[in-house]
Amino acid sequence: MLSAIFYIYILVELTLFFLLSCVALVVCFPFDKPRRVVHELSRAICLCFWLVPPTWRRSFKGFENADKKTPYVIAINHNSMADILALYFLRMNFRWVSKREVFRMPYIGPLLSIHGDIAIDRGRGAESMKKVIDDGKLWVSRGVSIAIFPEGTRSKNGEIHRFKQGAFVLAKEAGVAILPVVMDGTRDVLKKNWMFNWRNHLKISVLKPLSAEEVAATDAGELAVKVQQMMTEELARIRAER
């Protein structure tokens, strides 16, 4: 019963903020190229999702490592769609890189388009990489970070798997630092029967960024291995606290 009520609440919330986002995009577009207003509305959507259930717990660490005025390539481990909602706890303006199928979802897809997120076709490697670099550099030039799941797909067992090089190539091309973010608890928001887990505990840890200078001086493949190792170790530390 509680899950059904919460689903209705989410639908009403999405409808309201979708309309507000459309208005904000039209009204603010001429003078708000980074789409800060639209981003803050997207952030409100996600925080309303997380903050309403009184039994959900949240733990944050290392948020001081993220400078909201500095654009990064943000690398996040990927467990579920809830990862997208959880990253909005960071007070940063960012754009997602996401597979095109997500842009076809009701409500979610149009919101991603309004937000200015980058849609890619995973079956077209070279073309998708070019789009990520071109669009990513454009947003970075406006002071906006780019959020990417370096694994390329969701983890089926909750562990962090091999990183692809796309995020790190973008960081080198755009001349920005890499900000690793580790999440735990997003995989457990929903149970297998699509009911909400009301005892969920979300944990987010922001690691120290790899500087733009280090990124420029290091091969993309080496960066991928190093960041994966950092994030894997942090995930193990987070889980050991349980």
C-alpha positions as CSV (number, residue, x, y, z in Angstrom):
1,M,0.0,0.0,0.0
2,L,2.8,2.4,0.9
3,S,4.6,1.7,-2.3
4,A,1.5,2.4,-4.4
5,I,1.0,5.7,-2.6
6,F,4.7,6.6,-3.2
7,Y,4.4,5.7,-6.9
8,I,1.4,8.1,-7.2
9,Y,3.4,10.8,-5.4
10,I,6.3,10.3,-7.9
11,L,4.0,10.6,-10.9
12,V,2.4,13.8,-9.6
13,E,5.9,15.2,-8.7
14,L,7.2,14.4,-12.2
15,T,4.3,16.0,-13.9
16,L,4.6,19.2,-11.9
17,F,8.4,19.5,-12.4
18,F,8.2,18.6,-16.0
19,L,5.9,21.5,-16.7
20,L,8.1,23.8,-14.6
21,S,11.2,22.6,-16.4
22,C,9.6,23.3,-19.8
23,V,8.8,26.9,-18.7
24,A,12.2,27.4,-17.2
25,L,13.9,26.2,-20.4
26,V,12.0,28.6,-22.6
27,V,12.2,31.6,-20.3
28,C,15.8,31.2,-19.2
29,F,17.4,29.9,-22.3
30,P,18.6,33.3,-23.7
31,F,20.7,34.1,-20.6
32,D,21.2,30.7,-19.0
33,K,23.3,28.7,-21.4
34,P,24.5,26.3,-18.6
35,R,20.8,25.6,-17.8
36,R,21.4,26.2,-14.1
37,V,17.7,26.8,-13.4
38,V,16.6,23.7,-15.2
39,H,19.3,21.7,-13.4
40,E,18.1,23.0,-10.0
41,L,14.6,21.9,-10.9
42,S,15.9,18.4,-11.8
43,R,17.7,18.4,-8.5
44,A,14.5,19.3,-6.7
45,I,12.8,16.3,-8.4
46,C,15.5,13.9,-7.1
47,L,15.7,15.3,-3.6
48,C,11.9,15.1,-3.2
49,F,12.3,11.4,-4.1
50,W,15.0,10.7,-1.5
51,L,13.9,13.0,1.3
52,V,10.2,12.1,1.6
53,P,10.4,8.5,3.0
54,P,11.2,9.0,6.8
55,T,12.8,5.6,7.2
56,W,15.4,6.0,4.4
57,R,18.9,6.7,5.8
58,R,21.6,8.6,4.0
59,S,25.3,8.9,4.7
60,F,27.7,11.2,2.8
61,K,31.5,11.5,2.8
62,G,34.0,13.7,0.9
63,F,31.6,16.2,-0.5
64,E,34.2,18.9,0.2
65,N,36.3,17.3,-2.5
66,A,33.9,18.6,-5.2
67,D,34.2,22.2,-6.1
68,K,30.9,23.3,-7.5
69,K,32.5,26.0,-9.5
70,T,34.9,23.6,-11.3
71,P,33.8,21.4,-14.2
72,Y,34.8,17.7,-13.9
73,V,34.3,14.4,-15.6
74,I,32.4,12.6,-12.8
75,A,32.9,8.9,-12.8
76,I,30.2,6.9,-10.9
77,N,29.7,3.2,-10.3
78,H,26.4,1.9,-11.8
79,N,23.9,-0.3,-10.0
80,S,20.5,1.0,-10.9
81,M,18.5,4.0,-12.2
82,A,18.6,5.3,-8.7
83,D,22.2,6.2,-9.2
84,I,21.0,9.1,-11.4
85,L,18.7,10.3,-8.7
86,A,21.3,10.0,-6.0
87,L,24.0,12.1,-7.7
88,Y,21.8,15.2,-7.4
89,F,22.8,15.4,-3.7
90,L,26.0,17.0,-5.0
91,R,25.5,20.7,-5.4
92,M,27.0,20.8,-8.9
93,N,25.7,21.6,-12.3
94,F,26.3,18.5,-14.5
95,R,25.0,16.7,-17.6
96,W,24.5,12.9,-17.9
97,V,25.8,10.7,-20.7
98,S,23.1,8.1,-21.1
99,K,22.0,5.5,-23.6
100,R,19.4,6.6,-26.1
101,E,16.9,4.0,-24.9
102,V,16.5,6.0,-21.6
103,F,15.5,9.1,-23.6
104,R,12.5,7.1,-24.9
105,M,11.0,6.5,-21.4
106,P,7.9,8.4,-20.5
107,Y,8.6,11.5,-18.4
108,I,12.2,10.6,-17.8
109,G,13.3,10.9,-21.5
110,P,11.8,14.4,-22.0
111,L,13.3,15.6,-18.7
112,L,16.7,14.4,-19.8
113,S,16.3,16.2,-23.1
114,I,15.2,19.4,-21.4
115,H,18.1,19.1,-18.9
116,G,20.5,18.8,-21.9
117,D,21.9,15.4,-21.2
118,I,23.9,13.6,-23.9
119,A,22.2,10.6,-25.6
120,I,24.4,8.0,-27.2
121,D,23.9,4.8,-29.3
122,R,25.9,2.1,-27.6
123,G,26.0,0.1,-30.8
124,R,27.9,2.9,-32.6
125,G,31.1,3.1,-30.7
126,A,33.1,5.7,-32.8
127,E,30.1,7.9,-33.5
128,S,29.0,7.8,-29.8
129,M,32.5,8.7,-28.6
130,K,32.7,11.6,-31.0
131,K,29.3,12.9,-29.7
132,V,30.4,12.5,-26.1
133,I,33.6,14.5,-26.7
134,D,31.9,17.2,-28.8
135,D,28.9,17.7,-26.6
136,G,31.0,17.2,-23.4
137,K,33.5,19.9,-24.4
138,L,30.7,22.3,-25.2
139,W,29.1,21.8,-21.7
140,V,32.5,22.0,-20.0
141,S,33.2,25.3,-21.8
142,R,30.0,26.6,-20.0
143,G,31.4,25.5,-16.6
144,V,29.3,22.3,-16.5
145,S,30.5,18.9,-15.4
146,I,29.8,15.6,-17.3
147,A,28.6,12.6,-15.4
148,I,29.5,9.1,-16.8
149,F,29.2,5.5,-15.8
150,P,32.6,4.2,-16.9
151,E,31.5,0.6,-16.7
152,G,29.1,1.4,-19.6
153,T,26.3,-0.7,-18.1
154,R,24.8,-1.7,-14.8
155,S,26.6,-4.1,-12.6
156,K,24.6,-7.3,-12.2
157,N,26.2,-8.2,-8.8
158,G,26.9,-4.8,-7.3
159,E,30.6,-5.0,-7.7
160,I,32.6,-2.5,-9.8
161,H,33.7,-4.0,-13.1
162,R,36.2,-3.0,-15.8
163,F,36.1,0.6,-16.9
164,K,35.9,1.6,-20.5
165,Q,38.1,4.5,-21.6
166,G,35.5,6.9,-22.9
167,A,35.2,9.0,-19.7
168,F,38.9,9.4,-19.5
169,V,39.4,10.3,-23.1
170,L,36.8,13.0,-22.6
171,A,38.6,14.3,-19.5
172,K,41.8,14.5,-21.5
173,E,40.2,16.2,-24.5
174,A,38.3,18.7,-22.3
175,G,41.3,19.4,-20.1
176,V,39.4,18.8,-16.8
177,A,39.9,16.8,-13.6
178,I,38.2,13.4,-12.9
179,L,36.0,13.3,-9.9
180,P,35.3,9.7,-8.7
181,V,32.0,9.1,-6.9
182,V,31.2,5.8,-5.2
183,M,27.6,4.8,-4.3
184,D,26.1,2.0,-2.3
185,G,22.5,1.4,-1.5
186,T,21.0,2.4,-4.9
187,R,20.7,-1.2,-5.9
188,D,18.4,-1.9,-2.9
189,V,15.9,0.9,-3.3
190,L,13.5,-1.5,-5.0
191,K,12.8,-5.1,-4.2
192,K,12.3,-7.7,-6.9
193,N,8.5,-7.3,-6.8
194,W,8.9,-3.5,-7.5
195,M,8.0,-2.6,-4.0
196,F,10.2,-0.1,-2.2
197,N,12.6,-1.1,0.4
198,W,11.7,1.2,3.3
199,R,14.9,0.3,5.2
200,N,17.2,1.4,2.5
201,H,20.5,3.1,3.4
202,L,22.1,5.3,0.7
203,K,25.8,6.0,0.9
204,I,27.7,8.4,-1.3
205,S,31.5,8.9,-1.1
206,V,33.2,11.6,-3.2
207,L,36.9,10.8,-3.6
208,K,39.7,13.4,-4.2
209,P,39.8,14.3,-7.9
210,L,42.6,13.5,-10.2
211,S,43.9,16.8,-11.3
212,A,43.7,18.1,-14.9
213,E,47.5,18.0,-15.0
214,E,47.6,14.3,-14.0
215,V,44.9,13.5,-16.5
216,A,46.7,15.3,-19.3
217,A,50.0,13.4,-18.5
218,T,48.5,9.9,-18.1
219,D,47.3,7.5,-20.8
220,A,43.5,7.0,-20.8
221,G,43.8,3.3,-20.2
222,E,46.0,3.8,-17.2
223,L,43.5,6.4,-15.8
224,A,40.7,3.9,-16.2
225,V,42.6,1.3,-14.2
226,K,43.7,3.7,-11.5
227,V,40.2,5.2,-11.0
228,Q,38.6,1.8,-11.0
229,Q,41.0,0.6,-8.3
230,M,40.3,3.7,-6.2
231,M,36.6,3.3,-6.4
232,T,36.7,-0.5,-5.8
233,E,38.7,0.1,-2.6
234,E,36.3,2.8,-1.4
235,L,33.3,0.6,-2.1
236,A,34.8,-2.2,0.0
237,R,35.5,0.3,2.8
238,I,31.9,1.6,2.7
239,R,30.5,-2.0,2.9
240,A,32.9,-2.9,5.7
241,E,31.2,-0.2,7.9
242,R,27.9,-2.1,7.9
